[in-house]
Amino acid sequence: VLVHDVSVLTLQYCVFCCFTYKNAQDGAASDGKTACYDCRSAYMQSGRREAKKCTVCLQPSAFDPSDGRCRLCVQSIQKYGTPVACNGCNMRRAFDKGELS
């Protein structure tokens, strides 16, 4: 069983999806960008292509130029359907999660 020492984990901010995540204190990557594991993987798989703004959430985390959507929005669309208007800003960037919300 592998036990992690939580004292060496720091809260980081992903420059792509804008979520916070815990990462070992190894600093930023060689390109100077701190990214969560999922965004770092997508960045590497895209051939280090710069991220475009997602057409749904407008976060700079869409690495596939043919799709134009980030992985989180793609997963949410598959799970919850097309985005609906947000109650706060009236933009079509919210997902109706039913009783989960």
C-alpha positions as CSV (number, residue, x, y, z in Angstrom):
1,V,0.0,0.0,0.0
2,L,1.4,3.3,-1.0
3,V,0.9,6.1,1.5
4,H,1.2,9.7,0.4
5,D,2.5,12.4,2.7
6,V,-0.1,15.2,2.5
7,S,2.4,17.7,3.8
8,V,4.2,17.6,0.4
9,L,1.0,18.3,-1.6
10,T,0.2,21.9,-2.5
11,L,-2.9,23.4,-4.0
12,Q,-2.3,24.4,-7.6
13,Y,-4.4,26.2,-10.2
14,C,-4.6,24.7,-13.7
15,V,-4.0,27.3,-16.4
16,F,-6.3,25.4,-18.8
17,C,-9.4,24.2,-17.1
18,C,-9.1,26.7,-14.2
19,F,-9.8,24.0,-11.5
20,T,-7.6,23.7,-8.4
21,Y,-5.8,20.4,-7.9
22,K,-3.3,19.0,-5.5
23,N,0.1,18.3,-6.8
24,A,3.5,17.4,-5.4
25,Q,5.8,20.4,-4.8
26,D,7.8,19.9,-7.9
27,G,6.9,23.3,-9.3
28,A,5.7,24.2,-12.8
29,A,6.4,22.1,-15.8
30,S,9.3,22.9,-18.1
31,D,7.1,25.2,-20.2
32,G,6.2,27.2,-17.1
33,K,2.5,26.2,-17.1
34,T,0.9,24.5,-14.1
35,A,-1.7,22.1,-15.3
36,C,-3.8,19.3,-13.8
37,Y,-3.0,15.8,-14.8
38,D,-5.9,15.5,-17.3
39,C,-5.1,18.8,-19.1
40,R,-1.3,18.0,-19.1
41,S,-2.1,14.7,-20.7
42,A,-4.4,16.3,-23.3
43,Y,-1.7,18.9,-24.0
44,M,0.9,16.3,-24.6
45,Q,-1.4,14.1,-26.7
46,S,-2.2,17.2,-28.9
47,G,1.4,17.5,-29.8
48,R,1.9,20.5,-27.4
49,R,-0.6,22.4,-29.4
50,E,-1.9,25.6,-27.7
51,A,-5.4,25.3,-26.3
52,K,-8.2,27.2,-27.8
53,K,-11.3,28.5,-26.0
54,C,-13.9,25.9,-25.6
55,T,-17.1,26.7,-27.5
56,V,-19.2,25.8,-24.5
57,C,-17.5,27.0,-21.3
58,L,-15.0,29.5,-22.9
59,Q,-12.1,28.1,-20.8
60,P,-8.8,27.8,-22.7
61,S,-8.8,24.1,-22.5
62,A,-9.9,22.8,-25.9
63,F,-6.9,20.9,-27.3
64,D,-8.7,19.3,-30.3
65,P,-9.1,22.0,-32.9
66,S,-11.6,19.9,-34.9
67,D,-14.0,19.6,-32.0
68,G,-13.6,23.0,-30.3
69,R,-14.8,21.7,-26.9
70,C,-12.9,20.8,-23.8
71,R,-12.9,17.3,-22.3
72,L,-15.1,18.4,-19.4
73,C,-17.8,19.8,-21.7
74,V,-17.7,16.7,-23.9
75,Q,-18.2,14.5,-20.9
76,S,-21.0,16.7,-19.6
77,I,-22.8,16.7,-22.9
78,Q,-22.6,12.9,-23.1
79,K,-23.9,12.6,-19.6
80,Y,-26.5,15.4,-19.3
81,G,-27.3,16.5,-22.8
82,T,-26.9,19.9,-24.5
83,P,-26.2,22.9,-22.2
84,V,-29.0,25.0,-20.9
85,A,-29.2,28.7,-20.0
86,C,-27.5,29.6,-16.7
87,N,-29.8,31.2,-14.1
88,G,-27.2,33.8,-13.3
89,C,-25.8,35.0,-16.6
90,N,-28.4,33.5,-19.1
91,M,-25.6,32.1,-21.2
92,R,-26.0,28.5,-22.5
93,R,-23.2,27.0,-20.4
94,A,-25.0,25.1,-17.7
95,F,-25.9,21.5,-17.6
96,D,-29.2,20.3,-16.2
97,K,-28.1,17.6,-13.7
98,G,-31.6,16.9,-12.5
99,E,-31.8,16.0,-8.8
100,L,-28.0,16.1,-8.5
101,S,-27.9,19.9,-8.6
